[in-house]
Amino acid sequence: MRKGVMSVKFKALAAVFFVFFLVSAATAHPPREIRLSYDGKDELTVRVFHGVDDGSKHFIEKIEVRVDGTVVAERHYSSQPGPEGLSEIFSLGRLLPGMEIRVKAQCNIFGSLETTYTVP
C-alpha cells in the first residue's frame, strides 16, 4: 500500500513540474526582430526587438557579431533596459564591400535569432 501512495505522489509532483515547464516555455520567446545599420565607416547599430513584461527576469542575454564568420564582438547582459528590446553600437572598423555581418541575439530563457547584412 505504501508503495502505491508514493507512486501517486511522485506522479502528481511530476505533473506539477510539467505544467510549470509548459507555462514557462509559453511565456518565453526568442527575439522577434533584429535590425542592423552600418554607417560605412566603422559603426554597426544593432536593434533587437524582444518584448517582455519584466526585463530583470526575461531579457536578451547575449549579442554576438561576426564578420565573414569570425566573432569580432560579443556583449553579455543581465537585464533588458526597456520592455521592447535594446539597441547597441559596435565599432567594427572599416569593412569592405561584400563582407558579411552576422548578428545573433540570445534570449536568457528560450531561443535566439540571427540576421545578416552584406556591406554594399
N, CA, C and O atoms as a printed pandas DataFrame, in Angstrom:
     atom_number atom_name residue_name chain_id  residue_number  x_coord  y_coord  z_coord
0              1         N          MET        A               1    0.819   -1.189    0.000
1              2        CA          MET        A               1    0.000    0.000    0.000
2              3         C          MET        A               1    0.866    1.258    0.000
3              4         O          MET        A               1    0.564    2.217   -0.710
4              5         N          ARG        A               2    1.915    1.262    0.771
5              6        CA          ARG        A               2    2.799    2.427    0.884
6              7         C          ARG        A               2    3.452    2.731   -0.455
7              8         O          ARG        A               2    3.604    3.896   -0.822
8              9         N          LYS        A               3    3.835    1.703   -1.179
9             10        CA          LYS        A               3    4.491    1.883   -2.471
10            11         C          LYS        A               3    3.552    2.560   -3.478
11            12         O          LYS        A               3    3.999    3.387   -4.272
12            13         N          GLY        A               4    2.282    2.226   -3.454
13            14        CA          GLY        A               4    1.293    2.833   -4.349
14            15         C          GLY        A               4    1.079    4.305   -4.042
15            16         O          GLY        A               4    0.911    5.113   -4.955
16            17         N          VAL        A               5    1.085    4.663   -2.747
17            18        CA          VAL        A               5    0.908    6.065   -2.339
18            19         C          VAL        A               5    2.088    6.898   -2.825
19            20         O          VAL        A               5    1.898    8.006   -3.327
20            21         N          MET        A               6    3.294    6.381   -2.683
21            22        CA          MET        A               6    4.499    7.088   -3.141
22            23         C          MET        A               6    4.462    7.281   -4.653
23            24         O          MET        A               6    4.861    8.330   -5.159
24            25         N          SER        A               7    3.992    6.283   -5.362
25            26        CA          SER        A               7    3.909    6.372   -6.814
26            27         C          SER        A               7    2.927    7.465   -7.232
27            28         O          SER        A               7    3.202    8.216   -8.168
28            29         N          VAL        A               8    1.817    7.558   -6.565
29            30        CA          VAL        A               8    0.811    8.586   -6.874
30            31         C          VAL        A               8    1.374    9.973   -6.558
31            32         O          VAL        A               8    1.196   10.905   -7.342
32            33         N          LYS        A               9    2.051   10.115   -5.418
33            34        CA          LYS        A               9    2.650   11.407   -5.055
34            35         C          LYS        A               9    3.711   11.815   -6.072
35            36         O          LYS        A               9    3.790   12.978   -6.467
36            37         N          PHE        A              10    4.521   10.853   -6.490
37            38        CA          PHE        A              10    5.561   11.141   -7.479
38            39         C          PHE        A              10    4.932   11.602   -8.789
39            40         O          PHE        A              10    5.390   12.573   -9.392
40            41         N          LYS        A              11    3.891   10.912   -9.227
41            42        CA          LYS        A              11    3.211   11.294  -10.471
42            43         C          LYS        A              11    2.591   12.682  -10.363
43            44         O          LYS        A              11    2.646   13.467  -11.309
44            45         N          ALA        A              12    2.004   12.979   -9.212
45            46        CA          ALA        A              12    1.395   14.300   -9.008
46            47         C          ALA        A              12    2.464   15.386   -9.038
47            48         O          ALA        A              12    2.271   16.436   -9.649
48            49         N          LEU        A              13    3.581   15.134   -8.383
49            50        CA          LEU        A              13    4.676   16.093   -8.368
50            51         C          LEU        A              13    5.250   16.285   -9.777
51            52         O          LEU        A              13    5.540   17.411  -10.182
52            53         N          ALA        A              14    5.409   15.208  -10.506
53            54        CA          ALA        A              14    5.902   15.286  -11.879
54            55         C          ALA        A              14    4.944   16.088  -12.748
55            56         O          ALA        A              14    5.386   16.862  -13.598
56            57         N          ALA        A              15    3.652   15.921  -12.553
57            58        CA          ALA        A              15    2.655   16.668  -13.325
58            59         C          ALA        A              15    2.735   18.157  -13.018
59            60         O          ALA        A              15    2.604   18.981  -13.923
60            61         N          VAL        A              16    2.950   18.513  -11.755
61            62        CA          VAL        A              16    3.078   19.926  -11.373
62            63         C          VAL        A              16    4.296   20.536  -12.056
63            64         O          VAL        A              16    4.201   21.629  -12.614
64            65         N          PHE        A              17    5.428   19.859  -12.025
65            66        CA          PHE        A              17    6.626   20.361  -12.683
66            67         C          PHE        A              17    6.429   20.481  -14.192
67            68         O          PHE        A              17    6.905   21.437  -14.804
68            69         N          PHE        A              18    5.741   19.535  -14.785
69            70        CA          PHE        A              18    5.480   19.565  -16.220
70            71         C          PHE        A              18    4.629   20.785  -16.588
71            72         O          PHE        A              18    4.924   21.478  -17.562
72            73         N          VAL        A              19    3.586   21.044  -15.818
73            74        CA          VAL        A              19    2.726   22.209  -16.076
74            75         C          VAL        A              19    3.537   23.490  -15.902
75            76         O          VAL        A              19    3.417   24.405  -16.716
76            77         N          PHE        A              20    4.355   23.571  -14.860
77            78        CA          PHE        A              20    5.209   24.742  -14.653
78            79         C          PHE        A              20    6.138   24.951  -15.840
79            80         O          PHE        A              20    6.323   26.080  -16.292
80            81         N          PHE        A              21    6.716   23.883  -16.341
81            82        CA          PHE        A              21    7.600   23.955  -17.504
82            83         C          PHE        A              21    6.842   24.484  -18.722
83            84         O          PHE        A              21    7.356   25.336  -19.447
84            85         N          LEU        A              22    5.639   23.993  -18.950
85            86        CA          LEU        A              22    4.840   24.445  -20.091
86            87         C          LEU        A              22    4.498   25.919  -19.988
87            88         O          LEU        A              22    4.569   26.644  -20.981
88            89         N          VAL        A              23    4.128   26.370  -18.797
89            90        CA          VAL        A              23    3.792   27.782  -18.606
90            91         C          VAL        A              23    5.027   28.646  -18.830
91            92         O          VAL        A              23    4.939   29.692  -19.473
92            93         N          SER        A              24    6.169   28.226  -18.314
93            94        CA          SER        A              24    7.412   28.984  -18.511
94            95         C          SER        A              24    7.779   29.048  -19.982
95            96         O          SER        A              24    8.161   30.106  -20.481
96            97         N          ALA        A              25    7.668   27.932  -20.678
97            98        CA          ALA        A              25    8.008   27.904  -22.098
98            99         C          ALA        A              25    7.041   28.741  -22.913
99           100         O          ALA        A              25    7.429   29.339  -23.917
100          101         N          ALA        A              26    5.793   28.787  -22.493
101          102        CA          ALA        A              26    4.796   29.557  -23.237
102          103         C          ALA        A              26    5.048   31.053  -23.128
103          104         O          ALA        A              26    4.766   31.793  -24.070
104          105         N          THR        A              27    5.575   31.515  -21.993
105          106        CA          THR        A              27    5.827   32.944  -21.821
106          107         C          THR        A              27    7.189   33.349  -22.356
107          108         O          THR        A              27    7.413   34.532  -22.611
108          109         N          ALA        A              28    8.094   32.419  -22.531
109          110        CA          ALA        A              28    9.418   32.709  -23.070
110          111         C          ALA        A              28    9.361   32.676  -24.591
111          112         O          ALA        A              28    8.595   31.920  -25.189
112          113         N          HIS        A              29   10.190   33.516  -25.199
113          114        CA          HIS        A              29   10.209   33.569  -26.651
114          115         C          HIS        A              29   11.532   34.165  -27.115
115          116         O          HIS        A              29   12.165   34.928  -26.385
116          117         N          PRO        A              30   11.942   33.820  -28.314
117          118        CA          PRO        A              30   13.170   34.394  -28.859
118          119         C          PRO        A              30   12.921   35.840  -29.285
119          120         O          PRO        A              30   11.774   36.285  -29.314
120          121         N          PRO        A              31   13.977   36.573  -29.613
121          122        CA          PRO        A              31   13.792   37.922  -30.149
122          123         C          PRO        A              31   12.902   37.882  -31.389
123          124         O          PRO        A              31   12.941   36.925  -32.162
124          125         N          ARG        A              32   12.100   38.930  -31.569
125          126        CA          ARG        A              32   11.164   38.999  -32.694
126          127         C          ARG        A              32   11.854   39.482  -33.968
127          128         O          ARG        A              32   11.544   39.017  -35.065
128          129         N          GLU        A              33   12.797   40.422  -33.814
129          130        CA          GLU        A              33   13.428   41.019  -34.991
130          131         C          GLU        A              33   14.767   41.628  -34.594
131          132         O          GLU        A              33   14.948   42.082  -33.464
132          133         N          ILE        A              34   15.705   41.631  -35.546
133          134        CA          ILE        A              34   16.978   42.331  -35.378
134          135         C          ILE        A              34   17.132   43.251  -36.580
135          136         O          ILE        A              34   16.992   42.817  -37.724
136          137         N          ARG        A              35   17.421   44.523  -36.320
137          138        CA          ARG        A              35   17.682   45.478  -37.396
138          139         C          ARG        A              35   19.127   45.938  -37.297
139          140         O          ARG        A              35   19.604   46.311  -36.226
140          141         N          LEU        A              36   19.819   45.907  -38.439
141          142        CA          LEU        A              36   21.217   46.304  -38.499
142          143         C          LEU        A              36   21.368   47.547  -39.362
143          144         O          LEU        A              36   20.697   47.704  -40.382
144          145         N          SER        A              37   22.262   48.424  -38.930
145          146        CA          SER        A              37   22.576   49.613  -39.714
146          147         C          SER        A              37   24.076   49.863  -39.597
147          148         O          SER        A              37   24.589   50.134  -38.512
148          149         N          TYR        A              38   24.775   49.768  -40.734
149          150        CA          TYR        A              38   26.223   50.019  -40.758
150          151         C          TYR        A              38   26.445   51.376  -41.408
151          152         O          TYR        A              38   25.918   51.630  -42.491
152          153         N          ASP        A              39   27.216   52.253  -40.771
153          154        CA          ASP        A              39   27.376   53.622  -41.262
154          155         C          ASP        A              39   28.399   53.764  -42.394
155          156         O          ASP        A              39   28.615   54.870  -42.889
156          157         N          GLY        A              40   29.027   52.665  -42.808
157          158        CA          GLY        A              40   30.002   52.721  -43.891
158          159         C          GLY        A              40   31.386   53.144  -43.443
159          160         O          GLY        A              40   32.327   53.112  -44.237
160          161         N          LYS        A              41   31.528   53.535  -42.198
161          162        CA          LYS        A              41   32.833   53.972  -41.674
162          163         C          LYS        A              41   33.368   52.968  -40.660
163          164         O          LYS        A              41   34.419   52.362  -40.868
164          165         N          ASP        A              42   32.632   52.798  -39.559
165          166        CA          ASP        A              42   33.066   51.790  -38.585
166          167         C          ASP        A              42   31.987   51.363  -37.600
167          168         O          ASP        A              42   32.197   50.405  -36.856
168          169         N          GLU        A              43   30.848   52.031  -37.567
169          170        CA          GLU        A              43   29.847   51.714  -36.553
170          171         C          GLU        A              43   28.678   50.886  -37.078
171          172         O          GLU        A              43   28.075   51.188  -38.108
172          173         N          LEU        A              44   28.386   49.831  -36.325
173          174        CA          LEU        A              44   27.216   48.994  -36.589
174          175         C          LEU        A              44   26.225   49.216  -35.453
175          176         O          LEU        A              44   26.548   49.003  -34.284
176          177         N          THR        A              45   25.023   49.642  -35.804
177          178        CA          THR        A              45   23.959   49.784  -34.821
178          179         C          THR        A              45   23.080   48.546  -34.906
179          180         O          THR        A              45   22.601   48.174  -35.977
180          181         N          VAL        A              46   22.879   47.917  -33.755
181          182        CA          VAL        A              46   22.069   46.702  -33.659
182          183         C          VAL        A              46   20.861   47.015  -32.783
183          184         O          VAL        A              46   21.007   47.415  -31.628
184          185         N          ARG        A              47   19.671   46.829  -33.343
185          186        CA          ARG        A              47   18.435   46.987  -32.581
186          187         C          ARG        A              47   17.761   45.620  -32.499
187          188         O          ARG        A              47   17.428   45.012  -33.515
188          189         N          VAL        A              48   17.571   45.155  -31.272
189          190        CA          VAL        A              48   16.941   43.854  -31.040
190          191         C          VAL        A              48   15.557   44.101  -30.444
191          192         O          VAL        A              48   15.423   44.734  -29.397
192          193         N          PHE        A              49   14.534   43.591  -31.126
193          194        CA          PHE        A              49   13.165   43.731  -30.656
194          195         C          PHE        A              49   12.766   42.443  -29.934
195          196         O          PHE        A              49   12.703   41.367  -30.528
196          197         N          HIS        A              50   12.497   42.590  -28.631
197          198        CA          HIS        A              50   12.205   41.440  -27.762
198          199         C          HIS        A              50   11.296   41.943  -26.650
199          200         O          HIS        A              50   11.770   42.318  -25.577
200          201         N          GLY        A              51    9.989   41.949  -26.906
201          202        CA          GLY        A              51    9.037   42.471  -25.938
202          203         C          GLY        A              51    8.915   41.586  -24.711
203          204         O          GLY        A              51    8.698   40.379  -24.816
204          205         N          VAL        A              52    9.060   42.207  -23.542
205          206        CA          VAL        A              52    8.959   41.475  -22.270
206          207         C          VAL        A              52    8.196   42.308  -21.245
207          208         O          VAL        A              52    8.110   43.531  -21.362
208          209         N          ASP        A              53    7.650   41.637  -20.250
209          210        CA          ASP        A              53    6.977   42.331  -19.152
210          211         C          ASP        A              53    7.953   42.754  -18.060
211          212         O          ASP        A              53    7.811   43.828  -17.476
212          213         N          ASP        A              54    8.941   41.910  -17.788
213          214        CA          ASP        A              54    9.902   42.176  -16.720
214          215         C          ASP        A              54   11.313   41.919  -17.232
215          216         O          ASP        A              54   11.761   40.774  -17.295
216          217         N          GLY        A              55   12.008   42.991  -17.596
217          218        CA          GLY        A              55   13.350   42.890  -18.169
218          219         C          GLY        A              55   14.422   42.424  -17.204
219          220         O          GLY        A              55   15.561   42.200  -17.612
220          221         N          SER        A              56   14.076   42.271  -15.918
221          222        CA          SER        A              56   15.059   41.742  -14.969
222          223         C          SER        A              56   15.029   40.218  -14.925
223          224         O          SER        A              56   15.967   39.589  -14.434
224          225         N          LYS        A              57   13.940   39.620  -15.443
225          226        CA          LYS        A              57   13.805   38.167  -15.426
226          227         C          LYS        A              57   13.839   37.550  -16.819
227          228         O          LYS        A              57   14.248   36.399  -16.976
228          229         N          HIS        A              58   13.422   38.289  -17.813
229          230        CA          HIS        A              58   13.346   37.792  -19.200
230          231         C          HIS        A              58   13.992   38.853  -20.079
231          232         O          HIS        A              58   13.484   39.968  -20.196
232          233         N          PHE        A              59   15.122   38.496  -20.701
233          234        CA          PHE        A              59   15.902   39.517  -21.393
234          235         C          PHE        A              59   16.816   38.907  -22.451
235          236         O          PHE        A              59   16.998   37.691  -22.510
236          237         N          ILE        A              60   17.381   39.763  -23.275
237          238        CA          ILE        A              60   18.435   39.355  -24.200
238          239         C          ILE        A              60   19.694   39.207  -23.363
239          240         O          ILE        A              60   20.144   40.162  -22.730
240          241         N          GLU        A              61   20.262   38.003  -23.363
241          242        CA          GLU        A              61   21.444   37.791  -22.523
242          243         C          GLU        A              61   22.752   37.956  -23.295
243          244         O          GLU        A              61   23.806   38.166  -22.693
244          245         N          LYS        A              62   22.688   37.860  -24.639
245          246        CA          LYS        A              62   23.936   37.970  -25.393
246          247         C          LYS        A              62   23.660   38.434  -26.818
247          248         O          LYS        A              62   22.690   38.020  -27.452
248          249         N          ILE        A              63   24.542   39.306  -27.301
249          250        CA          ILE        A              63   24.584   39.662  -28.721
250          251         C          ILE        A              63   25.977   39.318  -29.215
251          252         O          ILE        A              63   26.981   39.716  -28.623
252          253         N          GLU        A              64   26.020   38.578  -30.302
253          254        CA          GLU        A              64   27.288   38.179  -30.908
254          255         C          GLU        A              64   27.337   38.733  -32.329
255          256         O          GLU        A              64   26.380   38.601  -33.092
256          257         N          VAL        A              65   28.469   39.356  -32.675
257          258        CA          VAL        A              65   28.657   39.926  -34.010
258          259         C          VAL        A              65   29.812   39.200  -34.689
259          260         O          VAL        A              65   30.906   39.088  -34.135
260          261         N          ARG        A              66   29.551   38.711  -35.897
261          262        CA          ARG        A              66   30.583   38.057  -36.712
262          263         C          ARG        A              66   30.744   38.825  -38.014
263          264         O          ARG        A              66   29.772   39.332  -38.576
264          265         N          VAL        A              67   31.965   38.903  -38.479
265          266        CA          VAL        A              67   32.254   39.459  -39.806
266          267         C          VAL        A              67   32.969   38.374  -40.586
267          268         O          VAL        A              67   34.036   37.903  -40.191
268          269         N          ASP        A              68   32.366   37.986  -41.698
269          270        CA          ASP        A              68   32.887   36.891  -42.527
270          271         C          ASP        A              68   33.217   35.641  -41.711
271          272         O          ASP        A              68   34.231   34.979  -41.937
272          273         N          GLY        A              69   32.337   35.336  -40.759
273          274        CA          GLY        A              69   32.462   34.106  -39.981
274          275         C          GLY        A              69   33.283   34.201  -38.714
275          276         O          GLY        A              69   33.286   33.259  -37.922
276          277         N          THR        A              70   33.981   35.304  -38.491
277          278        CA          THR        A              70   34.828   35.462  -37.310
278          279         C          THR        A              70   34.128   36.340  -36.277
279          280         O          THR        A              70   33.636   37.420  -36.604
280          281         N          VAL        A              71   34.086   35.872  -35.027
281          282        CA          VAL        A              71   33.486   36.672  -33.967
282          283         C          VAL        A              71   34.372   37.891  -33.720
283          284         O          VAL        A              71   35.552   37.764  -33.394
284          285         N          VAL        A              72   33.773   39.086  -33.882
285          286        CA          VAL        A              72   34.519   40.328  -33.683
286          287         C          VAL        A              72   34.025   41.109  -32.465
287          288         O          VAL        A              72   34.710   42.016  -31.991
288          289         N          ALA        A              73   32.855   40.766  -31.965
289          290        CA          ALA        A              73   32.324   41.441  -30.776
290          291         C          ALA        A              73   31.274   40.546  -30.132
291          292         O          ALA        A              73   30.580   39.776  -30.795
292          293         N          GLU        A              74   31.186   40.681  -28.807
293          294        CA          GLU        A              74   30.212   39.915  -28.046
294          295         C          GLU        A              74   29.897   40.705  -26.781
295          296         O          GLU        A              74   30.799   41.167  -26.083
296          297         N          ARG        A              75   28.617   40.852  -26.500
297          298        CA          ARG        A              75   28.211   41.543  -25.274
298          299         C          ARG        A              75   27.228   40.673  -24.519
299          300         O          ARG        A              75   26.366   40.020  -25.107
300          301         N          HIS        A              76   27.378   40.679  -23.193
301          302        CA          HIS        A              76   26.519   39.895  -22.306
302          303         C          HIS        A              76   25.716   40.848  -21.424
303          304         O          HIS        A              76   26.204   41.904  -21.023
304          305         N          TYR        A              77   24.487   40.460  -21.133
305          306        CA          TYR        A              77   23.584   41.298  -20.365
306          307         C          TYR        A              77   22.944   40.485  -19.239
307          308         O          TYR        A              77   22.782   39.270  -19.344
308          309         N          SER        A              78   22.583   41.188  -18.157
309          310        CA          SER        A              78   21.899   40.537  -17.042
310          311         C          SER        A              78   20.483   41.085  -16.860
311          312         O          SER        A              78   19.771   40.694  -15.935
312          313         N          SER        A              79   20.087   41.987  -17.745
313          314        CA          SER        A              79   18.727   42.512  -17.758
314          315         C          SER        A              79   18.517   43.215  -19.093
315          316         O          SER        A              79   19.450   43.384  -19.878
316          317         N          GLN        A              80   17.279   43.620  -19.335
317          318        CA          GLN        A              80   16.934   44.324  -20.566
318          319         C          GLN        A              80   16.438   45.710  -20.172
319          320         O          GLN        A              80   15.525   45.825  -19.354
320          321         N          PRO        A              81   17.029   46.776  -20.743
321          322        CA          PRO        A              81   16.710   48.125  -20.284
322          323         C          PRO        A              81   15.284   48.602  -20.565
323          324         O          PRO        A              81   14.770   49.451  -19.838
324          325         N          GLY        A              82   14.644   48.078  -21.596
325          326        CA          GLY        A              82   13.292   48.518  -21.919
326          327         C          GLY        A              82   12.396   47.356  -22.266
327          328         O          GLY        A              82   12.888   46.270  -22.574
328          329         N          PRO        A              83   11.093   47.555  -22.223
329          330        CA          PRO        A              83   10.158   46.460  -22.474
330          331         C          PRO        A              83   10.112   46.003  -23.933
331          332         O          PRO        A              83    9.608   44.917  -24.217
332          333         N          GLU        A              84   10.626   46.807  -24.856
333          334        CA          GLU        A              84   10.573   46.451  -26.279
334          335         C          GLU        A              84   11.863   45.823  -26.799
335          336         O          GLU        A              84   11.862   45.237  -27.882
336          337         N          GLY        A              85   12.963   45.932  -26.055
337          338        CA          GLY        A              85   14.228   45.379  -26.517
338          339         C          GLY        A              85   15.391   46.267  -26.147
339          340         O          GLY        A              85   15.362   46.962  -25.132
340          341         N          LEU        A              86   16.431   46.238  -26.994
341          342        CA          LEU        A              86   17.602   47.059  -26.716
342          343         C          LEU        A              86   18.291   47.461  -28.004
343          344         O          LEU        A              86   18.050   46.889  -29.067
344          345         N          SER        A              87   19.158   48.461  -27.884
345          346        CA          SER        A              87   19.922   48.961  -29.023
346          347         C          SER        A              87   21.369   49.129  -28.581
347          348         O          SER        A              87   21.638   49.640  -27.494
348          349         N          GLU        A              88   22.299   48.697  -29.427
349          350        CA          GLU        A              88   23.726   48.778  -29.112
350          351         C          GLU        A              88   24.492   49.248  -30.334
351          352         O          GLU        A              88   24.073   49.018  -31.468
352          353         N          ILE        A              89   25.614   49.906  -30.098
353          354        CA          ILE        A              89   26.509   50.312  -31.177
354          355         C          ILE        A              89   27.824   49.560  -31.002
355          356         O          ILE        A              89   28.411   49.547  -29.920
356          357         N          PHE        A              90   28.273   48.935  -32.086
357          358        CA          PHE        A              90   29.528   48.190  -32.101
358          359         C          PHE        A              90   30.483   48.873  -33.066
359          360         O          PHE        A              90   30.097   49.217  -34.183
360          361         N          SER        A              91   31.716   49.069  -32.648
361          362        CA          SER        A              91   32.744   49.634  -33.516
362          363         C          SER        A              91   33.457   48.485  -34.222
363          364         O          SER        A              91   34.155   47.692  -33.589
364          365         N          LEU        A              92   33.275   48.403  -35.546
365          366        CA          LEU        A              92   33.835   47.286  -36.311
366          367         C          LEU        A              92   35.025   47.689  -37.179
367          368         O          LEU        A              92   35.704   46.824  -37.733
368          369         N          GLY        A              93   35.279   48.954  -37.301
369          370        CA          GLY        A              93   36.310   49.403  -38.234
370          371         C          GLY        A              93   35.726   49.439  -39.639
371          372         O          GLY        A              93   34.556   49.119  -39.847
372          373         N          ARG        A              94   36.532   49.823  -40.575
373          374        CA          ARG        A              94   36.070   49.939  -41.965
374          375         C          ARG        A              94   35.951   48.546  -42.569
375          376         O          ARG        A              94   36.902   47.765  -42.551
376          377         N          LEU        A              95   34.781   48.248  -43.098
377          378        CA          LEU        A              95   34.546   46.964  -43.749
378          379         C          LEU        A              95   34.471   47.172  -45.250
379          380         O          LEU        A              95   34.045   48.227  -45.721
380          381         N          LEU        A              96   34.880   46.173  -45.988
381          382        CA          LEU        A              96   34.914   46.261  -47.444
382          383         C          LEU        A              96   33.606   45.762  -48.054
383          384         O          LEU        A              96   32.919   44.929  -47.463
384          385         N          PRO        A              97   33.264   46.270  -49.232
385          386        CA          PRO        A              97   32.061   45.785  -49.914
386          387         C          PRO        A              97   32.093   44.258  -50.070
387          388         O          PRO        A              97   33.125   43.668  -50.391
388          389         N          GLY        A              98   30.947   43.651  -49.835
389          390        CA          GLY        A              98   30.837   42.200  -49.948
390          391         C          GLY        A              98   31.055   41.452  -48.643
391          392         O          GLY        A              98   30.712   40.275  -48.540
392          393         N          MET        A              99   31.624   42.121  -47.643
393          394        CA          MET        A              99   31.812   41.455  -46.346
394          395         C          MET        A              99   30.444   41.220  -45.707
395          396         O          MET        A              99   29.534   42.040  -45.825
396          397         N          GLU        A             100   30.325   40.077  -45.028
397          398        CA          GLU        A             100   29.059   39.720  -44.406
398          399         C          GLU        A             100   29.117   39.916  -42.894
399          400         O          GLU        A             100   30.010   39.403  -42.220
400          401         N          ILE        A             101   28.147   40.669  -42.378
401          402        CA          ILE        A             101   27.980   40.845  -40.937
402          403         C          ILE        A             101   26.833   39.934  -40.512
403          404         O          ILE        A             101   25.749   39.975  -41.094
404          405         N          ARG        A             102   27.078   39.123  -39.506
405          406        CA          ARG        A             102   26.040   38.229  -38.972
406          407         C          ARG        A             102   25.905   38.521  -37.481
407          408         O          ARG        A             102   26.884   38.486  -36.736
408          409         N          VAL        A             103   24.676   38.808  -37.062
409          410        CA          VAL        A             103   24.415   39.127  -35.661
410          411         C          VAL        A             103   23.427   38.115  -35.098
411          412         O          VAL        A             103   22.411   37.796  -35.715
412          413         N          LYS        A             104   23.756   37.617  -33.905
413          414        CA          LYS        A             104   22.888   36.668  -33.205
414          415         C          LYS        A             104   22.538   37.252  -31.845
415          416         O          LYS        A             104   23.417   37.683  -31.099
416          417         N          ALA        A             105   21.235   37.262  -31.526
417          418        CA          ALA        A             105   20.756   37.696  -30.213
418          419         C          ALA        A             105   20.136   36.493  -29.519
419          420         O          ALA        A             105   19.320   35.780  -30.104
420          421         N          GLN        A             106   20.528   36.271  -28.264
421          422        CA          GLN        A             106   20.102   35.099  -27.498
422          423         C          GLN        A             106   19.255   35.537  -26.305
423          424         O          GLN        A             106   19.673   36.383  -25.515
424          425         N          CYS        A             107   18.065   34.956  -26.179
425          426        CA          CYS        A             107   17.195   35.186  -25.022
426          427         C          CYS        A             107   17.716   34.360  -23.840
427          428         O          CYS        A             107   18.224   33.255  -24.033
428          429         N          ASN        A             108   17.593   34.889  -22.622
429          430        CA          ASN        A             108   18.088   34.148  -21.460
430          431         C          ASN        A             108   17.218   32.945  -21.106
431          432         O          ASN        A             108   17.667   32.057  -20.381
432          433         N          ILE        A             109   15.975   32.899  -21.606
433          434        CA          ILE        A             109   15.095   31.781  -21.273
434          435         C          ILE        A             109   14.938   30.806  -22.432
435          436         O          ILE        A             109   15.050   29.593  -22.255
436          437         N          PHE        A             110   14.678   31.345  -23.614
437          438        CA          PHE        A             110   14.407   30.451  -24.730
438          439         C          PHE        A             110   14.673   31.131  -26.063
439          440         O          PHE        A             110   14.125   32.197  -26.346
440          441         N          GLY        A             111   15.503   30.520  -26.867
441          442        CA          GLY        A             111   15.626   30.866  -28.271
442          443         C          GLY        A             111   16.596   31.985  -28.615
443          444         O          GLY        A             111   17.071   32.731  -27.759
444          445         N          SER        A             112   16.860   32.062  -29.890
445          446        CA          SER        A             112   17.740   33.079  -30.425
446          447         C          SER        A             112   17.266   33.442  -31.833
447          448         O          SER        A             112   16.409   32.779  -32.417
448          449         N          LEU        A             113   17.848   34.506  -32.348
449          450        CA          LEU        A             113   17.533   34.951  -33.702
450          451         C          LEU        A             113   18.812   35.470  -34.324
451          452         O          LEU        A             113   19.612   36.125  -33.656
452          453         N          GLU        A             114   19.010   35.178  -35.609
453          454        CA          GLU        A             114   20.177   35.669  -36.335
454          455         C          GLU        A             114   19.714   36.439  -37.564
455          456         O          GLU        A             114   18.667   36.153  -38.145
456          457         N          THR        A             115   20.516   37.414  -37.939
457          458        CA          THR        A             115   20.278   38.117  -39.190
458          459         C          THR        A             115   21.627   38.479  -39.805
459          460         O          THR        A             115   22.642   38.551  -39.113
460          461         N          THR        A             116   21.617   38.704  -41.106
461          462        CA          THR        A             116   22.867   39.046  -41.802
462          463         C          THR        A             116   22.689   40.333  -42.598
463          464         O          THR        A             116   21.582   40.734  -42.957
464          465         N          TYR        A             117   23.823   40.951  -42.852
465          466        CA          TYR        A             117   23.872   42.168  -43.647
466          467         C          TYR        A             117   25.141   42.091  -44.481
467          468         O          TYR        A             117   26.221   41.827  -43.952
468          469         N          THR        A             118   25.018   42.317  -45.765
469          470        CA          THR        A             118   26.197   42.345  -46.629
470          471         C          THR        A             118   26.531   43.787  -46.946
471          472         O          THR        A             118   25.689   44.546  -47.425
472          473         N          VAL        A             119   27.776   44.157  -46.671
473          474        CA          VAL        A             119   28.221   45.540  -46.899
474          475         C          VAL        A             119   28.143   45.845  -48.379
475          476         O          VAL        A             119   28.716   45.124  -49.195
476          477         N          PRO        A             120   27.423   46.935  -48.741
477          478        CA          PRO        A             120   27.275   47.283  -50.177
478          479         C          PRO        A             120   28.563   47.845  -50.780
479          480         O          PRO        A             120   28.596   48.178  -51.965
